[in-house]
Amino acid sequence: MAGGRASEGSVGRGGLGTVRNAVVLLDLLGEGPALQHLTDLAERSQMSIPTVHRLLRSLVLADLVVQDPQSSRYGLGPELTRLSNHYLSRLPLLGALSPYLSQLRDQLGHTVHVQILVHGEVIYVDRVDGAERDPYRETHRVGSALSCAGGRILAARASDDEWRQALERATPEDRALATDSERERWASLEHLALASVDPTLSAEVAVGLVDGQGATVAALAASVPDAADAEAVTEAAVHLGRAARAAGRTLGHA
């Protein structure tokens, strides 16, 4: 979990410490394999086994965590899906963008994504599929912010704390590229194009979506065949930028 693990001495007793510890465990369960051992969670969280066991039992009762009956390992629970969908259904950003996504797909002929930044990771919260045929389709995609064009724009324009979390979650290669001067450049760009490290996957061009208060709240991205194709990148950036500005005006009036 970005920002460090909880320690027994610093947590204290009471509701706030309990909630903070529960969040640490949920974050750890989201990082590793689908099912994890109690002892591994205790070691990684720097909490005692009895504390972790007590918290996990409470989370299991709330369906926020599940325990596999055969292996006794723990994983994230279905209640998180219900809550996340309630959150997304109330997100003004998606309502502001919804009139434009299918139109963008038709104009560009490629998949269009909506991305937000959360604790150094980029979350793909909406998408409209284009005609390209990637080897597989990631319906629920989460990844290091610095691994994609939209994430780099979002992280570069975010707070220093968010930028630090993005650096912590990045690969060594992406972290080496993310110098202070490069952060300034990414933050100033109207659009950013980036090839995928996987040659079988499409490249991405992205623009920031700025709300009425001047904050970059999301990135609007589209797949392009080649990040080095200046004409295709420019065309995508023009259409994405127009939609982002229109959606930003809608958010400004919300």
N, C-alpha and C positions, 0 to 999 in steps of 0.2 A: 504493500500500500504506500503510495507516495506520501512523503512527509514523515515516515518512520512508524515503527510499531508501538503499540501500547506496552508499558512496563508496569509491573505490579506496584512499584513504589510510587509512580506518578499518577496512577488512576484514582486512588482513593475509593471511598464508598459512596453509595447513593445513586440516584437515577442518572445523572449526567455521565458518571464514569461507566455505568452499566451500558448505557446506550452507545457510548464511544467504543467500548470494547466489542459490542455486538456488530457495530459497523466495520471494525477492523476484521472480524471473522468473515463477514459477508464479502468484504473486498478480497480477502485471501482465497475464499472459495471461488470467486470470479476469476482469479488469476491462474490457478493451476489446473490440474486434470479435473474431469467432471465430478469425481468422487475422491475424497481425501481422508486420511487417517486422523484421528483425534490427536495423536502424539505429534504428528507433523504440524498440525495447526497450532498446537501449543508452542512448539519450538519456533515456528516462524513468527508468531504473534508476541513471543516473549512473555506469555502469560502461563500460569500454572495449569496443569492438567485438570484439577478440580474446577477451576474457574472456567476454563474453556468448555468442559463437560456441562456445567450448569447453564452457561449461556446457550450452548447448542440445543440442550433440551427445551429451553424456552422458545428458541427460534423454530424448532421442529413443531412445537404445539401451535405456533402461529403460521405454519406452512411456508415460512420464509426460508427454511432449510428442510431437506429430506435426509433420512438415514436409510441406506440400503440394508435390507434385512439379512442379506447373505454375507456381505463383507463388513457390515457395521460402519462403513465409511459414510461421509457426509457430503452433500452437494447442495447447490442452490435450489430453492423450492418454487412451486408454481405461483404462490401469492405474489412474488416479485413481478411475474408477467402481468397479472391483473392490475397491479398498481402502476406499472410502467405504461400500460395502455390507457389507463385513466389519465395519467399525466400527459401523454401525447395528445389525447383527445381534447385536452383543455389548453394546449400550447398555441398561443396566438400566431406564432411563427408559421405553423403548418397551415392554418386557415388562410393566412395572407398569401402563401405560396401556391395553394391548391389550384387556383385558376390558371396558373402558368406552366405547371410541370408537363402536362400532356402536350401542350402547345410547343414547349421547348423540344420535347422528344420528337415531335413531328417535323419541326424545323431543322433539327440537327441530324435526325436519324440514328441517334445514339442514346444510351442510357443516361438518365439525369438523376443526380443524388442531392439530398439535403443533409448537411452535416452540422453537428454541434460539438462543442468542446466541453468535456467534463473531466476534471482532475487529470489533465494531461493526455487524455485519450479522445479520439474523434469517434463520435457515434453517428452512424448513418440512420437517420430517423424517418426518411421517406425516400422512395425511388420510383421511377417510371422506366420500365425496360425498353431499350431500343432493339434494333435488328441484329446487333452483333452477337456472336455466339462464343462466349467464353467457355472454358472447359467445365466450369461449375458456377452455380448462382448462389451468392451469399445473401440470404434474405435478411439476416440480422447480423450486421457487420460492426465490429468494434476493433479499433487498433490504435497503435501509437500515432499521436497527432503528427509527428514529424515524418511519417512514412507516406503521406499523401499531400497533394497540392492544397486542398481545402484546409487540412489540418495545420499546415505550415502557416497559412494566412491567419487562421484563428489563433494559434499559439503565439505568433509574433505580435499580434495586436492585443493580446490578453495581458493580465497583470503579471508582475514579475514572479509571483507565487505560482500561477498557472504555467508560466514558461518553465520554471524550475521543475515542476511535475512532468511536463512534456519531455524535458531533457532526461529525467530519471527513467522514463518509460521507453525511451528511444533505443534503437540499436546503436552499437558503438560507431558504425559508419555514419548514421544520421546525426548522432551527437557531435561527431567531429566536424560535420558541415555547419552545424548550428552555432556559429560564432556570433558575437554581439553585432558585428557589422552586417552579417547575413540576416539576422533578425530584423534589423532596421530596414534592410532592402525588402524582405518579404512583407513587412508591415506596410510599406509604401506602394507596393505594386497594385495596379488595378486588377490584374489577373495573373495567375501563376500556372504554368504547365509543367507536368512531371511524368516521366515514363515510369512504368511499373518495373520493379526488380525482376518480376516473372515475365519473360518474353512472350508468353502465351496470352497474357492479359493486356487489356487496352491501357493506353495512357490516360491521364486526367488533366483537364483544365478547370480551374475554379476561380470564383470571384467571391468577395465578402459581401454579406448582406448587413447593411447598417440601418439601425432603427432610428426613431425620431429623436433620441437622445445622443446620437452619434456613436453608439456602441456597436461593434461588429458582433452580432448575435448568432450568426450562422454563416456557412459557406454553401454556395450553390455550385455544383460541379457537374461536368459532363464527360463521358468517355470520348476519346478521340483515337483514331488508329495510330497516330505517331506524334509524339510531343515535339518533334523537330519539324513537322509540317506547319510552317508559319501561317499559311492561308487557312488551314482547317482550325488551328488554334485561335486565330483572330476572329474567324466567323463564330466559333463557339463562344468566345469571350464577349463579343458584341451582344449576342442573344441572351447570354446568361446575365450580363450586366444590366441590360434593359429590364429583364424580369426582376432582378434583385432590387433595382431602384423602385420599380412599381410596388413590389411587396413592402419595401421599407417605408414608402409613403403611407401604405395601408396601416402598418404598425404605428406610424407616427400619429395617426388619427384615432387609434384604438383607445 
